[in-house]
Amino acid sequence: MSVGSGLERPQVVSHVQQGLSYTVFDCKWVPRSARLLCLGSAARGTGLIQLYELHGARLQLLREIEKPKPIKCGTFGATSLQQRYLATGDFDGNLNIWNLEAPEIPVYSVKGHKEIINSIDGVGGLGIGEGAPEIVTGSRDGTVKVWDPRQKDTPVANMEPVQGESKRDCWTVAFGNAYNQEERVVCAGYDNGDIKLFDLKTMSLRWETNIKNGVCSVEFDRKDINMNKLVATSLEGKFHVFDMRTQHPTKGFASVSEKAQKSTIWQVRHLPQNRDIFMTSGGSGSLHLWKYEYPAQRSKKDSEGSEMGVAGSVNLLQNVTLSTQPISSLDWSPDKKGLCVCGAFDQTVRVLIVTKLNKI
Amino acid sequence: MTRAAFCPAPLRCECWQPGWCPRPSGPSGLQLPACAAGPRRLRRGSVPGEPAAMPVWLRESGWRQTLTAVYLELPLRGARATPANIFCGEQYLKVSIPPFLFEAILYAPIDDTNSTAKIENENIFFTLYKKEPAIWDSLTLANADKEKLQHLRENAVLKAHEKAKEETEAKKITKQEHKKYALEATMKLEEAERKRIEDLKEKERQKVAKELELWKKQQKDAEKYESLQKKRELHQEIKPLKERKNEKMNKTRIPNEGTSKTRLKSTKGHGSSSMFSQNLKEEQLPAPRSAATIKVNFTPRVFPTALRESRVAEEEEWLHKQAEARRVINSDLSELEDLKEEEKNPDWLKDKGNKMFAMGNYLGAVNAYNLAVRLNNKLPLLYLNRAACHLKLRNLHKAIEDSSKALELLTPPVPDNENARVKAHVRRGTAFCQLELYTEGLQDYEAALKINPKNKNIEEDAEKIRHLIQGTMQSS
């Protein structure tokens, strides 16, 4: 990628780099602010939540909260803009919702799973979308559970293996299709390559497929619209983009796949301000910025006359290698276009700015 | 002045002697292309420097001199001259076009680098620049005797040789310098290019940082403004809303009470007002979903590890082998008819063997495994367990054989048969060590460590073996 001729392309500029003294598993922007959170595990086996503020060219530590169990993932998705409560999943299977101003006692707490909660997502909060605020957690015990912070102890939906079936680890979960108060879907990716789409309105399995490699991360391009696109990343450097507007009765959703990096693609995150641009982070410490191009016709009729989706194409806009260790977490700022934070296994968190996104 | 190589012959000949070529073949006796002069006979033997046949002497037709130069004219009598035929030293001049020869020991030294020779059809015109401006009495040294001549000749030749060497050296050096210069120039160019790109990137970075600061400032200002607005609105609305709030508090449950503590966050002045507006919104949120469960089936996968496309082929092979191994039954033994039904099942026999091993009945266990192997010799675990028995019975060679056989059957190496492979390596290693073949034993322990680096016991044992090896090496 020659920079000289490609200055019209978006550039990924590393703004701040902060070394940490613990392993960071997840990093999230606090909505409506220039503050970010790092969640992780200290060397002595306890969990850490650190709150940083962006000051010029450095990050200033505002607060550090220590918890008994290491924390794997967190989300602000189900909380209102005023409260900004953080929902976290930890290594022990506990789901907690914290008020960061008074973090001693969680606002909501449940031992949701028997094993580590690998992934968490929230919907219905932050003024985005409609419907009840809900949190979904996916765990290594093979179950995916949906929680409502108003209901204690029991999940409002539980996707668990059939009796007697050996379980597969669930590695990632995502909400989508939440465009009115009733509709909602949960997409879950498992380590045996399964992707399953659960419809919460009808409480049924709507679609499943297998992409032949363990699924590391799934995300809809927007949670609060009629489901448009789903990106699923996997081991062995592959990711698939599914067009979710047209479901064929047997073939399911159309998809296009790219093999981008030689190693696992750990995360995919769509730009909040433009749903066709997304960034993937890889096990080789690199970030790739992609743009999806829609095809001329998004659906066509097959031989029997049923509608079938047509997948478009994906273009690489930019790539950059920041670290030698996997970049395991990535988050775009919902307030400033192009501002993002990423955390890597080399115990550093980096704030990056992606330029020229307006011109795409 | 161009000078000839030693041998005047235009074809290669090994003699390298000044003057004529004394023999037609080289010193090694090989048949070499004959000198252009034609075949010569070995008449006067191998005296170097003396031509075998009498040359035809050329004489200059005339010469003139000035204070600084000497002009010489040499008629060629029909011979063709090339620059290779002319040899000029500091005080020695020779033109050799076989069979013609012209030789002159000059009166005084000349500057042979600047002097020139002009070859025309019938003549050669020499322009020799004197080293010291003086008038020569004659062209050549008159009273030169043979030895002096010889001496001078050789000197001249040597000097010419040295000069040639120096010139090549000088050329080499200049070439190197030129290369260096070119390299430095390219490096500078590339450096400049890199710097330019860096500068561009730096500019982008700074621009972006400034924008970010600006945005932050805007956010802060916006927040302040909003908080002021809200405060004003609060004062107006506070009374009727308070009553409504009291109603709500009786109905709704805990999470909202958490927010009703009026904590004004320093950055957002929304605290108290938001509580009210949220209560209003509460009404609009739907009730929590009624709980339900969805049962899930997974795409079957035998291995507990995640699915990777590149490993699928290996895994398939391993599974295939396992399946085949179970199916194979060697049923061509007549003794089998005596056995009970369950004793014909290798798995049952394996279990029996395991039980006997646990109880300490090693011979019995070996018998059970033997029979199982006769029935089905493709199960690696049988060999593995039998190796353990042999170890206990101190049948070390048999233990090694069985571990090796087990390892053979445990290919291809997949995470599924990791444990089995580690055990096989450790057992074989132990057997080697007990036979005092420590190096082989260490190899096996290291192989086991490679598969499973976290096992402390294997590490400690490997260390012990290393010490043992070092001990025996020192003592021997």
HADDOCK unambig.tbl for C-alpha pairs under 7 A between the chains (distance, minus, plus):
assign (segid A and resid 4 and name CA) (segid B and resid 197 and name CA) 6.51 0.50 0.50
assign (segid A and resid 13 and name CA) (segid B and resid 205 and name CA) 6.14 0.50 0.50
assign (segid A and resid 34 and name CA) (segid B and resid 216 and name CA) 6.98 0.50 0.50
assign (segid A and resid 56 and name CA) (segid B and resid 213 and name CA) 6.77 0.50 0.50
assign (segid A and resid 82 and name CA) (segid B and resid 274 and name CA) 6.73 0.50 0.50
assign (segid A and resid 131 and name CA) (segid B and resid 285 and name CA) 6.04 0.50 0.50
assign (segid A and resid 131 and name CA) (segid B and resid 286 and name CA) 6.31 0.50 0.50
assign (segid A and resid 132 and name CA) (segid B and resid 285 and name CA) 5.58 0.50 0.50
assign (segid A and resid 132 and name CA) (segid B and resid 286 and name CA) 5.69 0.50 0.50
assign (segid A and resid 132 and name CA) (segid B and resid 288 and name CA) 6.84 0.50 0.50
assign (segid A and resid 148 and name CA) (segid B and resid 288 and name CA) 6.28 0.50 0.50
assign (segid A and resid 155 and name CA) (segid B and resid 291 and name CA) 6.63 0.50 0.50
assign (segid A and resid 156 and name CA) (segid B and resid 289 and name CA) 5.74 0.50 0.50
assign (segid A and resid 156 and name CA) (segid B and resid 290 and name CA) 6.06 0.50 0.50
assign (segid A and resid 156 and name CA) (segid B and resid 291 and name CA) 4.10 0.50 0.50
assign (segid A and resid 156 and name CA) (segid B and resid 292 and name CA) 6.37 0.50 0.50
assign (segid A and resid 157 and name CA) (segid B and resid 291 and name CA) 5.41 0.50 0.50
assign (segid A and resid 157 and name CA) (segid B and resid 292 and name CA) 5.05 0.50 0.50
assign (segid A and resid 157 and name CA) (segid B and resid 293 and name CA) 5.60 0.50 0.50
assign (segid A and resid 158 and name CA) (segid B and resid 292 and name CA) 6.46 0.50 0.50
assign (segid A and resid 158 and name CA) (segid B and resid 293 and name CA) 4.61 0.50 0.50
assign (segid A and resid 158 and name CA) (segid B and resid 294 and name CA) 6.11 0.50 0.50
assign (segid A and resid 159 and name CA) (segid B and resid 293 and name CA) 5.77 0.50 0.50
assign (segid A and resid 159 and name CA) (segid B and resid 294 and name CA) 4.67 0.50 0.50
assign (segid A and resid 159 and name CA) (segid B and resid 295 and name CA) 5.83 0.50 0.50
assign (segid A and resid 159 and name CA) (segid B and resid 296 and name CA) 6.38 0.50 0.50
assign (segid A and resid 160 and name CA) (segid B and resid 294 and name CA) 6.52 0.50 0.50
assign (segid A and resid 160 and name CA) (segid B and resid 295 and name CA) 5.39 0.50 0.50
assign (segid A and resid 160 and name CA) (segid B and resid 296 and name CA) 5.65 0.50 0.50
assign (segid A and resid 161 and name CA) (segid B and resid 295 and name CA) 5.62 0.50 0.50
assign (segid A and resid 161 and name CA) (segid B and resid 296 and name CA) 4.59 0.50 0.50
assign (segid A and resid 161 and name CA) (segid B and resid 297 and name CA) 5.92 0.50 0.50
assign (segid A and resid 162 and name CA) (segid B and resid 295 and name CA) 5.32 0.50 0.50
assign (segid A and resid 162 and name CA) (segid B and resid 296 and name CA) 5.64 0.50 0.50
assign (segid A and resid 162 and name CA) (segid B and resid 297 and name CA) 6.15 0.50 0.50
assign (segid A and resid 191 and name CA) (segid B and resid 306 and name CA) 4.76 0.50 0.50
assign (segid A and resid 191 and name CA) (segid B and resid 307 and name CA) 6.35 0.50 0.50
assign (segid A and resid 192 and name CA) (segid B and resid 306 and name CA) 5.30 0.50 0.50
assign (segid A and resid 192 and name CA) (segid B and resid 307 and name CA) 4.77 0.50 0.50
assign (segid A and resid 193 and name CA) (segid B and resid 307 and name CA) 6.27 0.50 0.50
assign (segid A and resid 194 and name CA) (segid B and resid 299 and name CA) 6.83 0.50 0.50
assign (segid A and resid 203 and name CA) (segid B and resid 292 and name CA) 7.00 0.50 0.50
assign (segid A and resid 203 and name CA) (segid B and resid 294 and name CA) 6.53 0.50 0.50
assign (segid A and resid 204 and name CA) (segid B and resid 294 and name CA) 6.14 0.50 0.50
assign (segid A and resid 212 and name CA) (segid B and resid 307 and name CA) 6.57 0.50 0.50
assign (segid A and resid 212 and name CA) (segid B and resid 308 and name CA) 6.74 0.50 0.50
assign (segid A and resid 212 and name CA) (segid B and resid 309 and name CA) 5.91 0.50 0.50
assign (segid A and resid 213 and name CA) (segid B and resid 307 and name CA) 4.96 0.50 0.50
assign (segid A and resid 213 and name CA) (segid B and resid 308 and name CA) 4.72 0.50 0.50
assign (segid A and resid 213 and name CA) (segid B and resid 309 and name CA) 5.78 0.50 0.50
assign (segid A and resid 214 and name CA) (segid B and resid 306 and name CA) 5.50 0.50 0.50
assign (segid A and resid 214 and name CA) (segid B and resid 307 and name CA) 5.16 0.50 0.50
assign (segid A and resid 214 and name CA) (segid B and resid 308 and name CA) 6.50 0.50 0.50
assign (segid A and resid 235 and name CA) (segid B and resid 308 and name CA) 6.66 0.50 0.50
assign (segid A and resid 236 and name CA) (segid B and resid 308 and name CA) 6.97 0.50 0.50
